[in-house]
Each structure stands twice: as structure tokens, then as C-alpha cells.
């Protein structure tokens, strides 16, 4: 979506599954964010919520995607990416609908992209170690993926599971062709790096979930780590042996 030549148009993709407790407030907060020469557009993606998420979205905006089939986090986010590409947005931001990601720090994610310093920006809670640091079990998993990235790619990403990230049009084309489905964030780092995209982390101060229930419970943490590890290895070896292709 293009307007004046000096303006950067940003689509904020908000995957939502049963986020009735937080989504309305979040959308109002986004409307209040002002960044010079940046036009922000919020796009909630309702992934077949069973609560009143849709009603809360409609209280705040008339522009949203209402999926007819539950696609999971990866499919919901990719739906937003397709919308961003179709409407020619300059930058796409992924931001969780549970209120954990501070919209007041959006400029930290956008600035490196606007200045053409990188292609992907990830908001990390572990650079300055301020704000909500997640549970000890999840921190263990995050540290595990950090070491796996270092082993496979030789890069250090402190917060591989962060869903607070922004991408430019080069990365957008890649994720519209292919994007991991169930737990996409750690796998997408492999996809980005091995396709030659430059990744940068910036420090953000996250908050505790403002409502709803996390899709990764303590019981599912082991399943999560195994599944994501297999997904990472699949992407890594697929690109390593068959070349830098966006479609896997």
C-alpha cells in the first residue's frame, strides 16, 4: 500500500486465537503510536477463535482477516504476510495478540529496516534482560535453540522464539512462498539466514501475557522442542543440499 513517497507503510500482523481479554486494548494502543514518516496499519488475523475475540476486534477496527479454518500461528501469520505483499506494504511486523509485545517500542524494530541495515529485526527480551523473562522451562528451550543456531549457522540469536519481529519486502517475498506452520519463529531464522538475509536483534522489554492461554504449556514443551528441532534440521539440510530456494 503506497501513499506519499516519503512515508513508510507498515502492516502490523496480529495472529489471534482466543485473545478477547487483550486484543481491543492492543488495537487502541497501536492507534496511539506515532512514528515520524511511518504509517501504521493493524491487521488482526482471527484464527477461528472460540471466544469473543471477533467482537473485540470489531469494536476497534473494520479491517481484519477472519480465517474459516484454524491454521495455527504459522498459517495465521503467513496469511497476514500475503495481505502485506498484495497491498505493497514496505514493512511487515508480527506482534502477538496477547499484549506481551510493547507497541511503544515498535520504532526499535522499524529503524534498522528503514535505514536498510538489515532485512529482519527480532525483538529480544534477553539482550538487556529487562521486563518479563518468561518461565525457567521456556528459557531453557530458548537457550537450547540459541546454541543450535550457533552450531548450524554460526550466528547468535538470543531470543529465537520471539514473535515480535519485523521484515522488509525482500524477506516478505520469501515467507509468502514458504513459512513454517505450527511454531514458526525458530525455524524461520534458518530460512532467513540460509537465503542470505541479514538478521538483527534489538532489545525490547516484554510484558506478561495480558490474557488467554499460551499454546506451549509445560506438558507440551518437550514436544515443542523435538518438533521444532526436526523442522530446523529439515530446512537446514533442504537448503544446504538443494540450494537457496524459497519454496521448500
ABEGO torsion letter per residue (X at the ends): XBBBAABBBBBBBBBBBGAAAAAAAAAAAAAABBBBGBBBBBBBBBBGBABAAAAAAAAABABBBBBABBAEAAAAAAAAAAAAAAAGBABBBBBBAAGABBAAAAAAAAAAAAAGABABBBBBAAAAGBEBAEBAAAAAAAAAAAAAAAAAAGBBBABAABABBBBBAAAAAAAAABBBAABAAAAAAAAAAAAGBBBBBBBBBBBBBAEEBBABBAAAAAAAAAAAAAAAAAAAAAAAAAEBBABX
